[in-house]
Amino acid sequence: MKRPLLELALESLDWIRKRAPGVEAEVYLARGQERGIEMRNGALESIQSAASEGVGLRVLDQGRMGFASAGGVDKETIQGLFDRVSEQMPHLEPDDKTCFASAGPATPLKREFKASLWDDSLFSKSLDTWQERLAAMQSRALKEDRRVRSVLRVGYGESRGEVVVANTRGIQAFEKGSSATLGISVLAAGKGAELQVGAAFETSRRQGDLDFDRVVKDGVWRAVALLDARKLPGGRRAVVIDPWVAWELLELVSELLCADSVQRGRSLLAGKKGSRVGSDLITLVDD
C-alpha cells in the first residue's frame, strides 16, 4: 500500500525544520493514474494504462525563494530537492514581499475536498470487461438509425489522482478525485456521396453515473442531423444554442476571467471590477 501523501509531506517539513532551522518551506505532492480502452470499426484498437507521481518544493530564506521539482514521491527525493534548492539560494535576489500563505498562529488550516469527488469502484475491473460493453454500444448505434453506416470509434477511460500542499506555516490542503469518460463517433450517409460524422461523450465523477444509451443516441443524432445541412441566408432571428456551442462560448469567457490573465493585464476584463461588461440577461456562476 502506498504511503499517504499528507503524512509524507508533514514528515518532510519536519525534516527541513531540523535540517535548517528558521527556513520556511512548502511542498506539493501529486499522484495519478489513468487507463482506457478504444475500439475502431468493430475491432479492438488499443488499451492504455499510465501512472505518474511528482513533487515540487519551494524554500524561503531571508526573502529568497527557491524552487525545484522531480518525478517520484518519496522521502529521499524530497530531501534531494531541498539540497538542490539550497545550492540556488545564494544566487537569488531577495524580495521582502515574498512569503507563504499562513494558517494563523492558533489552528493549522486542514482542508479536504468532498468525498463525492472519488469513486472507489474505478480500476476494480479488468479493461477486458469494458470491451463487451463497448461492442454493445456499437451494435446499438448501428440499429439506432438506418442512415448510420459505421461506428468509427467507441471508447472508455477512467482516471484518479490526489494532491497535497503543505507548508511550515501550518497550511495543509489535500484532495483526491476521479472521473470516468465514455465516447462514441458515428458515420452517417445521406443522399448521393454525402457523409457526416457525429460524436458524443459523457464524463462523470462516478462510473455508475455514465448513461451508455444516452451517449449512443446523442452520437447518432449528431451525425444524422448534419445530413442535407445548408447555410441559412443572413438575417436576424432567435437561436437555440447547442450545449456544445455554449461550452465553446464559455471557454472564451473563462480565459478572460482567469486570475493569472487579469493580474498580468492580459485580460480584457483587467481593471473592470465593479463595471458593467455585458448584458443583464446573462449570469455566469463558477461553482
C-alpha positions in Angstrom: 0.0 0.0 0.0 1.3 3.4 -1.0 2.1 5.9 1.8 -0.5 8.7 2.4 0.8 11.9 0.7 -0.1 14.2 3.6 1.8 12.0 6.0 4.9 12.2 3.8 4.5 16.0 3.3 4.4 16.6 7.1 7.3 14.3 7.8 9.4 16.1 5.1 8.6 19.5 6.5 9.7 18.3 10.0 13.0 17.1 8.4 13.5 20.5 6.8 12.9 22.3 10.1 15.6 20.2 11.8 17.9 20.4 8.9 17.7 24.2 8.5 16.1 26.0 11.5 14.4 29.3 10.5 14.0 28.3 6.9 10.4 28.1 5.5 9.3 25.5 3.0 6.2 24.4 1.1 5.8 21.0 -0.5 3.5 19.9 -3.3 2.9 16.2 -3.8 0.8 14.6 -6.6 -0.1 11.1 -7.6 -2.2 10.0 -10.5 -3.4 7.0 -12.5 -5.3 6.6 -15.8 -6.3 3.9 -18.2 -8.6 3.4 -21.2 -9.8 1.1 -24.0 -10.8 2.0 -27.5 -12.4 0.2 -30.4 -12.4 1.3 -34.1 -14.7 -0.1 -36.7 -15.6 -3.1 -34.5 -12.1 -4.2 -33.6 -10.0 -3.5 -30.5 -7.7 -0.6 -31.3 -5.8 0.0 -28.1 -5.6 -0.4 -24.3 -3.6 2.2 -22.4 -2.5 2.5 -18.8 -0.3 5.0 -17.1 0.7 6.3 -13.7 2.5 9.4 -12.5 4.0 10.8 -9.3 5.7 14.1 -8.7 6.9 16.6 -6.1 7.5 20.3 -6.1 9.4 22.1 -3.3 9.6 25.8 -2.5 12.1 27.1 0.0 12.1 30.6 1.5 15.1 32.0 3.4 15.6 35.7 4.1 13.4 36.8 1.2 15.0 34.5 -1.3 12.6 31.9 -2.9 14.0 28.8 -4.5 12.1 26.1 -6.3 12.8 22.6 -7.6 10.7 19.6 -8.8 11.1 16.0 -9.7 9.3 12.8 -10.6 8.6 10.3 -7.9 7.1 10.7 -4.4 9.4 9.6 -1.6 11.4 11.0 1.3 14.7 10.7 -0.4 13.5 12.6 -3.5 12.2 15.5 -1.3 15.4 15.7 0.7 17.4 15.7 -2.5 15.3 18.6 -3.8 16.0 20.6 -0.7 19.7 20.2 -1.1 19.3 21.3 -4.7 17.3 24.4 -3.8 19.8 25.2 -1.0 22.5 25.5 -3.6 20.4 28.0 -5.6 19.7 30.4 -2.7 22.9 32.4 -2.6 22.4 33.3 -6.3 18.8 34.5 -5.9 17.7 38.1 -5.4 15.9 38.8 -2.1 12.4 40.2 -2.0 11.0 41.4 1.3 7.4 40.9 0.0 7.8 37.2 -0.8 6.0 34.9 1.7 4.0 31.8 2.1 0.3 31.7 2.9 -0.3 31.2 6.6 -2.9 29.3 8.6 -2.6 31.6 11.6 -1.0 31.0 15.0 -3.9 29.2 16.6 -5.1 26.4 14.4 -3.5 24.9 11.2 -5.6 25.0 8.1 -6.7 21.5 7.2 -8.9 21.4 4.2 -10.1 18.3 2.3 -12.4 18.3 -0.7 -15.6 16.3 -0.5 -15.6 12.6 -0.8 -18.1 12.9 -3.7 -15.2 13.5 -6.0 -13.9 10.0 -5.5 -15.2 6.6 -6.8 -13.8 3.5 -5.2 -15.2 1.3 -7.9 -12.8 2.6 -10.6 -9.8 0.5 -11.5 -11.5 -2.5 -9.9 -12.4 -4.4 -13.1 -10.2 -5.6 -15.9 -10.4 -3.4 -19.0 -11.4 -6.6 -21.0 -14.8 -6.4 -19.4 -15.4 -3.0 -20.9 -14.8 -4.4 -24.4 -18.1 -6.2 -24.2 -20.0 -3.1 -23.2 -18.3 -1.0 -26.0 -19.2 -3.7 -28.5 -22.8 -3.5 -27.3 -22.8 0.3 -27.8 -21.6 -0.2 -31.4 -24.4 -2.6 -32.2 -26.9 -0.3 -30.6 -25.7 2.7 -32.7 -25.9 0.7 -36.0 -29.5 -0.2 -35.2 -30.5 3.3 -34.0 -30.9 4.8 -37.5 -30.7 3.2 -40.9 -28.5 6.0 -42.2 -25.7 5.0 -39.8 -23.0 3.3 -41.9 -20.3 2.6 -39.3 -19.1 3.3 -35.8 -15.7 4.9 -36.3 -14.7 4.9 -32.6 -16.1 4.0 -29.2 -14.0 4.2 -26.1 -14.0 4.2 -22.3 -11.4 5.7 -19.9 -11.0 6.3 -16.2 -8.6 8.3 -14.0 -7.9 9.2 -10.4 -5.4 11.3 -8.5 -4.6 13.0 -5.3 -2.8 16.2 -4.4 -1.3 17.6 -1.2 0.0 21.1 -0.4 1.5 21.8 3.0 4.0 24.3 4.4 5.8 25.3 7.5 3.2 28.0 8.3 0.5 25.4 9.0 -1.2 25.1 5.6 -2.5 21.5 5.0 -4.7 21.2 1.9 -5.4 17.9 0.2 -7.8 16.4 -2.2 -8.4 13.3 -4.3 -10.7 12.9 -7.3 -11.6 10.5 -10.0 -13.5 10.5 -13.3 -14.8 8.2 -15.9 -15.4 9.1 -19.6 -17.4 7.4 -22.4 -17.3 8.5 -26.1 -18.5 7.5 -29.5 -18.0 8.7 -33.1 -20.6 7.7 -35.7 -20.5 7.9 -39.6 -23.9 8.5 -41.3 -24.6 8.6 -45.1 -27.1 10.8 -46.8 -28.1 11.3 -50.5 -25.5 10.6 -53.1 -22.0 10.6 -51.7 -22.8 12.8 -48.6 -21.1 11.5 -45.4 -21.3 13.1 -42.0 -19.6 12.3 -38.7 -21.2 12.9 -35.3 -19.6 12.4 -31.9 -20.8 12.3 -28.3 -19.2 11.9 -24.9 -20.0 11.9 -21.3 -17.8 12.4 -18.2 -18.7 11.8 -14.6 -17.0 11.6 -11.3 -18.5 8.1 -10.9 -18.6 5.3 -13.5 -22.0 4.2 -12.4 -23.5 7.6 -13.4 -22.5 7.2 -17.1 -25.5 6.8 -19.4 -24.4 4.5 -22.2 -27.7 4.7 -24.0 -27.7 8.5 -24.0 -24.2 8.6 -25.4 -25.2 6.3 -28.3 -28.4 8.2 -29.1 -26.6 11.6 -28.9 -23.8 10.4 -31.2 -26.2 9.1 -33.8 -28.4 12.2 -33.7 -25.4 14.5 -34.2 -24.4 12.5 -37.2 -27.8 12.3 -39.0 -28.7 15.9 -38.0 -25.9 17.1 -40.2 -27.2 15.3 -43.3 -28.5 17.6 -46.0 -27.4 20.6 -43.9 -27.2 24.0 -45.7 -26.4 27.6 -44.8 -29.2 30.0 -43.9 -29.3 33.4 -45.5 -28.2 36.3 -43.3 -30.8 37.8 -41.1 -31.9 38.5 -37.6 -33.5 35.5 -35.8 -33.9 33.7 -32.5 -31.3 31.0 -31.9 -31.3 28.0 -29.6 -27.6 27.3 -28.8 -26.5 23.7 -28.6 -24.8 22.8 -25.3 -21.5 22.1 -27.2 -21.6 25.6 -28.7 -22.4 27.1 -25.4 -19.4 25.4 -23.9 -17.1 26.9 -26.6 -18.5 30.4 -25.8 -17.9 29.8 -22.1 -14.4 28.7 -22.8 -13.7 32.1 -24.4 -15.1 33.9 -21.4 -13.2 31.7 -18.9 -9.9 32.9 -20.4 -10.9 36.5 -19.7 -11.8 35.6 -16.1 -8.6 33.6 -15.3 -6.9 35.3 -12.3 -3.5 34.9 -13.8 -4.6 36.7 -17.0 -6.3 39.5 -15.1 -3.4 40.1 -12.7 -0.9 40.2 -15.6 -3.1 42.6 -17.6 -3.6 40.2 -20.4 -7.4 40.1 -20.0 -9.9 42.5 -21.5 -11.5 42.5 -18.1 -8.4 43.7 -16.2 -9.4 46.9 -14.3 -13.1 46.3 -14.9 -14.1 45.2 -11.4 -17.4 46.8 -10.4 -18.1 47.8 -14.0 -20.9 46.5 -16.3 -19.3 44.5 -19.1 -22.3 42.5 -20.5 -26.0 42.0 -20.7 -28.1 41.8 -17.6 -29.7 38.7 -19.2 -26.5 36.7 -18.7 -25.3 35.3 -15.4 -22.2 33.2 -15.0 -21.6 31.2 -11.9 -18.3 29.4 -11.1 -19.2 26.5 -8.7 
